[in-house]
Amino acid sequence: MRIAVAEDLYLLRDGMVRLIEAFGHEVVATAATGPETLDVLRTHRPDVSVIDVRMPPAQSDEGLRAALTARSEIPGLPVLILSQHVEQLYARELLADGTGGVGYLLKESVFDADQFIGSLERVAAGGTAMDPAVIAKLLSGSAPDRGLERLTEREGSVLALMAEGLSNHAIARRLFLSEGAISKYTTSLFGKLGITDDDDTNRRVRAVLAYLNAS
C-alpha cells in the first residue's frame, strides 16, 4: 500500500513510518501541519492516510478538516483518523457522504502493530474501522433510523461489531456463536436495512454507515 502519515509529533510520526515500512508498505509522504496534510492528500492520493485530528497551526481540528476537504475533492479517498480525541461533529461529517474507506481510532485503544496495520488495510480496501468509544460518542443522543429500529438485539450487536471492522469470524468469536449464525444475522439485518447489493464488502460498509449516521 501507498500510505501517507500526518502527525505533528516527530517521534510518533517517525514511529508510525517505521512500523508501516516494517510491514512491507510504502510511506509516500508525511505531514506535520493541517495545510501540509491537505497538500499531501491532493498531490499523492495515497491508498490510505493516517491523520491526527489536532495539528498546527492552531492545534484544534486541522487534520480532520484537511481529510474532509480532500474527500470532498476526491470522493472515497481512504483516511484513517488516529487521535486522542473524538470530534463528534466532524466525525459525523466524515461519514456523511455514505462511502467507505474511513476509520476513526483513539490512540489509547490501539494495542498492537497487527491491529493498527489491519485497520489501515481495511480502510484502504474501502471498509471501515471505528473505535467503540467513537461509535458510542456518535450514537449518544441520536434517534435511531427506522430501519435500525427493526433490528433485533442480537442483530444490533452484530452490526455494532461490524462497525469496528470485525469479520464474521471475529464477530462469532466475540459473541460465542458459530460463523454460520453470524452469516444469518448479517443477511437478516441487510434485508431490514434495505441493502440488497450482492457485493458483500459494499453491503457491510453501507450497513455500518447507516448505523453510524443514525440521527
C-alpha positions, 0 to 999 in steps of 0.5 A: 500500500501507498500510505501517507502519515500526518502527525505533528509529533516527530517521534510518533510520526517517525514511529508510525513510518517505521512500523508501516515500512516494517510491514512491507508498505510504502510511506509516500509522504508525511505531514506535520501541519493541517495545510501540509496534510491537505497538500499531501492528500491532493498531490499523492492520493495515497491508498490510505492516510493516517491523520491526527485530528489536532495539528498546527497551526492552531492545534484544534481540528486541522487534520480532520478538516484537511481529510474532509476537504480532500474527500470532498475533492476526491470522493472515497479517498481512504483516511484513517483518523488516529487521535486522542480525541473524538470530534463528534461533529466532524466525525459525523461529517466524515461519514456523511457522504455514505462511502467507505474507506474511513476509520476513526481510532483513539490512540489509547485503544490501539494495542498492537502493530497487527491491529493498527496495520489491519485497520489501515488495510481495511480502510484502504480496501474501502471498509471501515474501522471505528473505535467503540468509544467513537461509535458510542460518542456518535450514537449518544443522543441520536434517534435511531433510523427506522430501519435500525429500529427493526433490528433485533438485539442480537442483530444490533450487536452484530452490526455494532461489531461490524462497525469496528471492522470485525469479520464474521469470524471475529464477530462469532468469536466475540459473541460465542456463536458459530460463523454460520449464525453470524452469516444469518444475522448479517443477511437478516439485518441487510434485508431490514436495512434495505441493502440488497447489493450482492457485493458483500464488502459494499453491503457491510460498509453501507450497513455500518454507515447507516448505523453510524449516521443514525440521527 
